[in-house]
Amino acid sequence: MPSALVWFRRDLRSYDHAALYHALRRFGRVHCAFVFDTEILDALPSRSDRRVEFIWRSLQALDVALDALSRQAGGGGAGIVVRHGRADEEIPTLAVQLGVTAVLTNRDYEPAALARDRRVAGRLAAAGIGFEDFKDQVIFERDEILTQGGHPYSVFTPYRNAWLKKLDGFYVQAYPVERYAARLVPKADGERVPGLDELGFTETNLAELRLPTGMAGGRALFEDFAGRIGRYREARDYPAVKGVSYLSAHLRFGTVSIRELAAFAQADGGAGAQSWLGELVWRDFYHMILAHHPRVVMASFKPAYDRIVWDAAPELFAAWREGRTGYPLVDAAMRQLATTGYMHNRLRMVVASFLTKDLGIDWRRGERHFADHLIDYDLAANNGGWQWAASTGCDAQPYFRIFNPVAQSARFDPGGRFIRRYVPELVRVPDRYIHAPWQMGAAEQAAAGVRIGREYPAPVVDHAVARARTLARFAVVRA
C-alpha cells in the first residue's frame, strides 16, 4: 500500500490537522515525524529555552495522543518519530528509509522556512518522493483576501472587513482526522521522544510558571477563556486583570486549532468574542503581509522610513532590556518578559513605543530581543507589531502617535498592581506616585523605602524632550 510521511512543525496536535487528514485519507499507511532542527536550535542564545521545552513537552503528549487515536480507530497504535539534526537533511533521509511515496506538511510563511522547504522538496524529488503542503495555521492566506483591484491589502481595517465578510462555515470546518486514523503506522521498536538533555537543553521555569503545554494545556486555557470571553473587550488592556486568552503560545505551536477558535468566536457573536476574533484577523493580516512582502523581516514596510537615523545608545538599550528605565510600567513589562517569556499585548505596544520613540533606538533591535525571549514568538506578528509601534509599518496612523508611558501606566494599571508584582522596589510607593515615583520628595521616598537614583533609577529620558526628538527624526524623513 502506498505510504506517506506527515512532517509536524507548527501544528503539534492530533486533531483538525490539514496535512494529517490529507495523508490519512489518500494513503494506506501514514508515518508521523518531527525534527528538532539544529539550524534553528544552534542559533538560540541559551541552552535553557522555554520554547524548546514547550515543544518537547507538547511532543510527548502528541506521541501518546497519536497512539490512542490509532487504537481507538482499530489500528495497532502509533506515535511520532523524532529526529535531531538539520530538517532539510533529516526529512529526506527518513522518507527514503521508510519508503514513503510522499511527504505532507502544513505550510509555513517565513522566508527561512520557505527556503528550507524548497531544499527538502528538491532532495525528495531527486529520490522520487513527492512533497505537498497545506494551509493550516491561518484562516486566510496569501491571495485569499485581496482588494477589488486584485492587490494585497496594506491597511488593516479594510482587510478585516473583507476577512469578516468572506468568513463562513467552510473556512472553519474541522478536518475529520479520526475517520481514517487506523492507517497510522506504529513506531519502530526503540523509537521515542528524546530527553531534553539529549537535545543539549535544560529545563526552564516553565513548570513553575504553570503554563500548560500540549493539546490538553491548550484545551484547558481555551475552555477557561470561553467562560469569560464576554468580558474580553473591556478587560483585555489591563495587565493585572485576567482578561486575555493566554493562548498565544498554543497558537504559535499549533496545540490548538485556529479553525476551532475562529468558529467559536464567530458562533458566540458577542462584543467580546467579536473583539477577540479581530485579534485573530490581525494574525492573518501580518502573515499575509510577510508572504507578500518578505523584505519586512529586515526592512521597513514603508521604504522611506529606512532612511531614519536611529541612535545606537547602548546604555539606554541595556536599561530598556533589563527593566531599569525609571518608568515603572515599562520596567515591569520588561521584567515580566525576562521572568516568564510572556508579555501582555498592551505592554508590548508600550515598551516598543518607548524603545523607538522615547529612546530613539531601531525597532529591529527590539524585535530581535523579543525573538530571543518570547515563548509565543512569531516572526509575522512580532515584526508587524514592532513596525506598527515604530510607525514604519502598514499602519494608517501617522508617525506622531507616541505613547506617553506615564499616561499608559495610569490608565491601564491604575492601582499599580502589575507594577508592584514585577518591580518590588516600588511595593510601598503610594498609588499617587506609583506611575511616576521620581515625583516623590525625600521624606516620601524614605517612607516608601526607595530612593530614586539608588534603589530604583530616575527616568533615563524626559518623555517630553524625547517626543520632540522623535517628531524631528521623522520630519527629516518625510521632508
Long-range contacts (C-beta under 8 A, 24 or more apart in sequence): 1-27, 1-28, 1-29, 2-27, 2-28, 2-29, 2-101, 3-27, 3-28, 3-29, 3-30, 3-31, 3-98, 3-99, 3-100, 3-101, 3-185, 4-29, 4-30, 4-31, 4-100, 4-101, 4-102, 4-103, 4-104, 5-30, 5-31, 5-32, 5-33, 5-91, 5-94, 5-95, 5-98, 5-100, 5-102, 5-103, 5-104, 6-30, 6-31, 6-32, 6-33, 6-103, 6-104, 6-105, 7-33, 7-34, 7-35, 7-91, 7-103, 7-104, 7-105, 8-32, 8-33, 8-34, 8-62, 8-80, 8-105, 9-34, 9-105, 9-106, 9-108, 9-113, 9-254, 10-106, 10-108, 10-137, 10-252, 10-253, 10-254, 11-106, 11-136, 11-137, 11-253, 11-254, 12-55, 12-58, 12-59, 12-62, 12-214, 12-215, 12-253, 12-254, 12-255, 13-62, 13-65, 13-215, 13-218, 13-254, 13-255, 13-256, 13-257, 14-62, 14-65, 14-66, 14-69, 14-177, 14-215, 15-174, 15-177, 15-178, 15-215, 15-257, 16-174, 16-175, 16-177, 16-257, 16-259, 16-260, 17-106, 17-136, 17-175, 17-177, 17-257, 18-106, 18-134, 18-135, 18-136, 18-175, 19-104, 19-105, 19-106, 19-132, 19-133, 19-134, 19-136, 20-104, 20-175, 20-177, 21-175, 21-176, 21-177, 21-180, 22-104, 22-132, 22-134, 23-102, 23-104, 24-177, 24-179, 24-180, 24-181, 24-183, 24-184, 25-179, 25-180, 27-101, 27-102, 27-183, 28-183, 29-183, 29-185, 30-183, 30-184, 30-185, 31-81, 31-98, 31-100, 31-185, 32-66, 32-78, 32-79, 32-80, 32-81, 32-184, 33-80, 33-81, 33-82, 33-83, 33-91, 33-94, 34-59, 34-62, 34-80, 34-81, 34-82, 34-83, 35-82, 35-83, 35-84, 35-85, 35-87, 35-90, 35-91, 36-82, 36-83, 36-84, 36-85, 36-194, 36-199, 37-85, 37-86, 37-87, 37-116, 38-84, 38-85, 38-86, 39-86, 39-87, 39-88, 39-116, 41-199, 41-200, 41-201, 44-372, 45-372, 47-200, 47-201, 47-202, 48-201, 48-202, 48-203, 48-204, 49-201, 49-204, 50-204, 50-205, 50-206, 50-341, 50-375, 51-341, 51-375, 51-377, 52-196, 52-199, 52-201, 53-196, 53-201, 53-203, 53-204, 53-206, 54-206, 54-211, 54-213, 54-249, 54-253, 54-375, 55-253, 56-193, 56-196, 56-199, 56-201, 57-206, 57-213, 57-214, 58-213, 58-214, 58-215, 58-217, 58-253, 58-255, 59-193, 60-193, 60-214, 61-213, 61-214, 61-215, 61-216, 62-214, 62-215, 63-192, 63-193, 65-215, 66-184, 69-177, 69-178, 69-181, 69-184, 70-181, 70-182, 70-184, 70-186, 72-178, 72-181, 73-178, 73-180, 73-181, 73-182, 73-184, 74-182, 75-181, 75-182, 75-183, 75-184, 75-186, 76-186, 77-184, 77-186, 78-181, 78-184, 78-185, 78-186, 78-187, 79-186, 79-187, 79-191, 80-187, 80-193, 81-187, 81-188, 81-191, 82-191, 82-192, 82-193, 82-194, 84-194, 84-198, 84-199, 87-116, 87-120, 88-116, 88-119, 88-120, 88-123, 89-123, 91-120, 91-124, 92-120, 92-123, 92-124, 92-127, 92-129, 95-124, 95-127, 95-129, 96-127, 96-129, 100-129, 101-129, 101-130, 102-129, 102-130, 102-131, 102-132, 103-129, 103-130, 103-131, 103-132, 104-132, 104-133, 104-134, 105-131, 105-132, 105-133, 105-134, 106-133, 106-134, 106-135, 106-136, 106-137, 106-254, 107-133, 107-134, 107-135, 107-136, 107-137, 107-141, 108-133, 108-137, 109-141, 109-142, 109-287, 109-290, 109-291, 109-380, 110-290, 110-379, 110-380, 111-290, 111-294, 111-297, 136-254, 136-258, 137-254, 137-258, 137-287, 138-258, 138-283, 138-284, 138-287, 139-163, 139-167, 139-171, 139-172, 139-258, 139-259, 139-262, 139-280, 139-284, 140-166, 140-171, 140-284, 140-288, 141-284, 141-287, 141-288, 141-291, 142-288, 142-291, 142-292, 145-284, 145-288, 152-288, 152-289, 152-292, 152-293, 153-285, 153-288, 154-289, 154-301, 154-394, 155-394, 155-395, 155-396, 156-281, 156-282, 156-285, 156-394, 156-395, 156-396, 157-396, 159-281, 159-285, 159-288, 160-278, 160-281, 160-282, 160-285, 163-281, 163-284, 163-285, 164-277, 164-281, 167-262, 167-266, 169-263, 171-259, 171-262, 172-259, 172-260, 172-262, 172-263, 172-266, 173-259, 174-257, 174-259, 174-260, 204-341, 205-339, 205-340, 209-340, 209-341, 211-246, 211-249, 211-342, 211-375, 213-255, 214-255, 215-255, 215-256, 217-250, 217-255, 218-247, 218-250, 218-255, 218-256, 219-256, 221-245, 221-246, 221-247, 221-250, 222-247, 222-250, 222-256, 222-260, 222-261, 222-264, 226-264, 229-265, 229-268, 229-270, 229-272, 229-273, 229-276, 230-270, 230-271, 230-272, 230-273, 231-272, 232-272, 232-273, 232-275, 232-276, 233-271, 233-272, 233-274, 233-275, 234-272, 236-275, 236-276, 236-345, 236-346, 237-346, 237-412, 238-346, 238-412, 238-413, 239-333, 239-336, 239-344, 239-346, 239-347, 239-412, 239-413, 239-418, 240-413, 240-415, 240-417, 240-418, 240-421, 244-344, 244-345, 245-276, 248-342, 248-375, 248-376, 249-342, 249-375, 249-376, 251-283, 251-376, 252-375, 252-376, 252-377, 252-378, 258-283, 282-381, 282-384, 283-378, 283-380, 283-381, 285-384, 286-380, 286-381, 286-383, 286-384, 286-385, 287-380, 287-381, 289-380, 289-384, 289-394, 290-379, 290-380, 290-383, 290-384, 296-383, 296-384, 296-387, 296-393, 297-379, 297-383, 298-364, 300-387, 300-392, 300-393, 301-387, 301-392, 301-393, 301-394, 302-392, 302-393, 302-394, 304-477, 304-478, 305-390, 305-391, 305-392, 305-474, 305-477, 306-392, 307-477, 308-392, 308-473, 308-474, 308-477, 309-473, 309-476, 310-360, 310-361, 310-362, 311-359, 311-360, 311-361, 313-359, 313-360, 313-361, 316-359, 316-361, 316-460, 316-461, 317-355, 317-359, 317-361, 317-365, 319-457, 319-460, 320-351, 320-354, 320-355, 320-359, 320-361, 320-366, 321-369, 323-422, 323-423, 324-457, 325-354, 325-457, 325-459, 325-460, 325-461, 326-438, 326-452, 326-456, 326-457, 326-458, 326-459, 326-460, 327-354, 327-405, 327-406, 327-409, 327-459, 328-409, 328-416, 328-419, 328-423, 328-426, 328-434, 328-435, 328-437, 329-405, 329-408, 329-409, 329-412, 329-413, 329-418, 329-419, 329-435, 330-354, 330-405, 331-422, 331-423, 332-413, 332-418, 332-419, 332-421, 332-422, 332-423, 333-422, 335-422, 335-423, 336-422, 337-370, 337-373, 337-374, 338-373, 339-422, 341-373, 341-374, 341-375, 342-374, 342-375, 342-376, 343-370, 343-374, 344-418, 346-408, 346-412, 348-385, 348-389, 349-385, 349-388, 349-389, 349-403, 350-403, 350-405, 350-408, 352-385, 352-386, 352-389, 352-390, 353-389, 353-402, 353-403, 354-403, 354-405, 356-389, 356-390, 356-391, 356-470, 357-389, 357-390, 357-402, 357-403, 357-466, 357-467, 357-470, 358-402, 358-405, 358-461, 358-463, 358-466, 358-467, 358-470, 359-460, 359-461, 359-466, 360-466, 360-469, 360-470, 360-473, 363-387, 363-389, 363-390, 363-392, 391-474, 399-470, 399-471, 399-474, 399-478, 400-471, 400-474, 402-467, 402-470, 402-471, 404-463, 405-463, 406-435, 406-436, 406-463, 409-434, 409-435, 410-435, 423-456, 425-450, 425-455, 425-456, 426-450, 426-456
